[in-house]
Amino acid sequence: MNFYALTLLQAQGSASGGGLTMLLMLALIFVVMWLFMIRPQQKRQKELNNFRNSLSKGDKVVTVGGIYGTVIEVNDNKVMLEIDKDVRIKVDKASLVKDFSDAQQS
């Protein structure tokens, strides 16, 4: 065998190993994306759903639009909020994003 044939065999061997390396790198990228992007988003969505399902009268909440209010009544998909003295609005449960019952408000 000459040097050219030996170099050609080494190149073919590294090319097949390179495909496996590329596959492992793609799998590693997917795992990292899942750990840092997809999994935390799923966790936040689960916490938000639990919050919306556990709403009760007297909870202080804020809507997606930035309206602060106190829960007066909870139905299946709608919530009655009191946003000021004798000012009540009906909003969809999906528009509620935060609970300020424990936080201090001025």
C-alpha positions as CSV (number, residue, x, y, z in Angstrom):
1,M,0.0,0.0,0.0
2,N,1.2,3.4,-0.7
3,F,0.8,6.6,1.3
4,Y,-2.1,7.8,-0.8
5,A,-4.2,4.7,-0.2
6,L,-3.5,4.8,3.5
7,T,-4.6,8.5,3.7
8,L,-7.8,7.7,1.7
9,L,-8.7,4.9,4.2
10,Q,-8.2,7.2,7.1
11,A,-10.3,9.9,5.6
12,Q,-13.2,7.4,5.0
13,G,-12.9,6.1,8.6
14,S,-13.1,9.6,10.0
15,A,-16.0,10.5,7.8
16,S,-18.2,7.7,9.2
17,G,-17.1,8.7,12.7
18,G,-17.9,12.3,11.9
19,G,-21.5,11.4,11.1
20,L,-21.9,9.8,14.5
21,T,-20.3,12.8,16.1
22,M,-22.7,15.1,14.3
23,L,-25.6,13.0,15.5
24,L,-24.4,13.2,19.1
25,M,-23.9,16.9,18.9
26,L,-27.5,17.4,17.5
27,A,-28.8,15.2,20.4
28,L,-26.9,17.3,22.9
29,I,-28.2,20.5,21.5
30,F,-31.8,19.2,21.7
31,V,-31.3,18.1,25.3
32,V,-29.8,21.5,26.3
33,M,-32.7,23.4,24.6
34,W,-35.2,21.2,26.4
35,L,-33.5,21.7,29.8
36,F,-33.2,25.5,29.5
37,M,-36.2,26.5,27.3
38,I,-39.0,24.0,27.0
39,R,-39.0,22.5,30.5
40,P,-39.1,25.9,32.4
41,Q,-41.9,27.1,30.2
42,Q,-43.9,24.0,30.8
43,K,-43.4,24.4,34.6
44,R,-44.5,28.1,34.5
45,Q,-47.6,27.1,32.5
46,K,-48.5,24.4,35.0
47,E,-48.1,26.8,37.9
48,L,-50.3,29.4,36.1
49,N,-53.0,26.8,35.4
50,N,-52.9,25.7,39.1
51,F,-53.2,29.4,40.1
52,R,-56.2,30.0,37.9
53,N,-58.0,26.8,39.1
54,S,-57.5,27.6,42.7
55,L,-58.9,31.2,42.6
56,S,-61.2,32.0,45.5
57,K,-63.2,34.9,46.7
58,G,-61.0,37.7,48.2
59,D,-57.9,36.9,46.2
60,K,-56.1,39.9,44.8
61,V,-55.1,39.5,41.2
62,V,-53.9,41.4,38.1
63,T,-55.1,40.8,34.5
64,V,-53.0,40.6,31.4
65,G,-54.0,44.2,30.7
66,G,-52.7,45.4,34.0
67,I,-56.0,45.8,35.9
68,Y,-55.6,45.1,39.6
69,G,-58.7,43.8,41.4
70,T,-60.1,41.5,44.1
71,V,-62.0,38.4,43.2
72,I,-65.7,38.6,44.1
73,E,-67.1,35.6,42.3
74,V,-65.6,32.6,40.4
75,N,-67.5,30.7,37.6
76,D,-66.3,28.1,35.2
77,N,-64.4,30.3,32.8
78,K,-65.2,33.8,34.1
79,V,-64.3,35.8,37.2
80,M,-66.0,38.9,38.7
81,L,-63.4,41.4,39.9
82,E,-63.9,44.4,42.0
83,I,-61.4,47.0,40.8
84,D,-62.7,49.9,42.9
85,K,-65.5,50.6,45.4
86,D,-68.7,49.5,43.6
87,V,-66.9,49.0,40.3
88,R,-67.0,45.4,39.1
89,I,-66.0,43.8,35.8
90,K,-66.3,40.3,34.5
91,V,-63.1,38.9,32.9
92,D,-62.0,35.5,31.5
93,K,-60.0,33.3,33.8
94,A,-57.3,33.1,31.2
95,S,-56.6,36.8,31.5
96,L,-55.5,36.5,35.1
97,V,-51.8,36.2,35.6
98,K,-50.7,37.1,39.1
99,D,-51.8,36.7,42.7
100,F,-51.0,39.6,45.0
101,S,-52.8,38.3,48.1
102,D,-49.5,37.9,50.0
103,A,-47.8,41.0,48.6
104,Q,-48.1,44.4,50.2
105,Q,-50.0,47.0,48.1
106,S,-49.9,50.7,48.7
